[in-house]
Amino acid sequence: MSKLKVSFVLLVSLIILVSLLLFAVHFNLLKNDFGVKEQSQVVKTEPSSPINASEPAIVNKSKPVEKPNPEQVYLDNSQYLNMSNNFGLFETKLLRVGWFETPDGLKFRADIWVKNAGHDLETFRQEDAFIRVIPNQKYNYSGGTFNGINITPGEERSGYILFSGVPYDLKGNITLIIGTSKAYSSIFGMQLYSPHAYELYLE
């Protein structure tokens, strides 16, 4: 009878052991299967707009740098004078002086204004203009926009005249003759071309 109990206990133990083994195997299979399902749900995404190496890169183009306007540079840096000289048949003004960039390089510029104060057609000779620096330096007229030919009575004209050879570091007292016009000389009893001269200090 006791042998029978022992056999029964062993049998039950064996059944329980087998059941546990089967449960463990079954649980492991379920776990592996679940992991595969989870992995299968991971979707590899591709970039929405792949870079095409064959397409040229877009380069930002900035605006070209504009060269400064020579007229504006002159106005910003010139010396304002507004000096007047009424002599003979013309009233004149020396408005401003300074350096001006031309196609031939940097030149000294003087802005002038003239008015025919006489009663006849007259000419103001801007080509006689020059700069004199004591003791013996002289810089001659070399062009410009002013035209003094055949100015009618009461007519006003303005423009600029240029001088060549003036050193850029010229400073101090100078005499600037902006041109000549006819004037009567009581000494010589005749008409002469007399200079319209301005004494000024260059800063």
HELIX and SHEET records of a PDB file:
HELIX    1   1 SER A    2  SER A   40  1                                  39    
HELIX    2   2 PRO A   70  ASN A   77  1                                   8    
HELIX    3   3 GLN A  126  ASP A  128  5                                   3    
SHEET    1   A 8 GLN A  79  PHE A  87  0                                        
SHEET    2   A 8 PHE A  90  THR A 102 -1                                        
SHEET    3   A 8 GLY A 105  ASN A 116 -1                                        
SHEET    4   A 8 GLU A 156  PHE A 163 -1                                        
SHEET    5   A 8 GLN A 137  GLY A 144 -1                                        
SHEET    6   A 8 PHE A 130  VAL A 133 -1                                        
SHEET    7   A 8 GLY A 172  SER A 185 -1                                        
SHEET    8   A 8 MET A 190  LEU A 202 -1                                        
END                                                                             
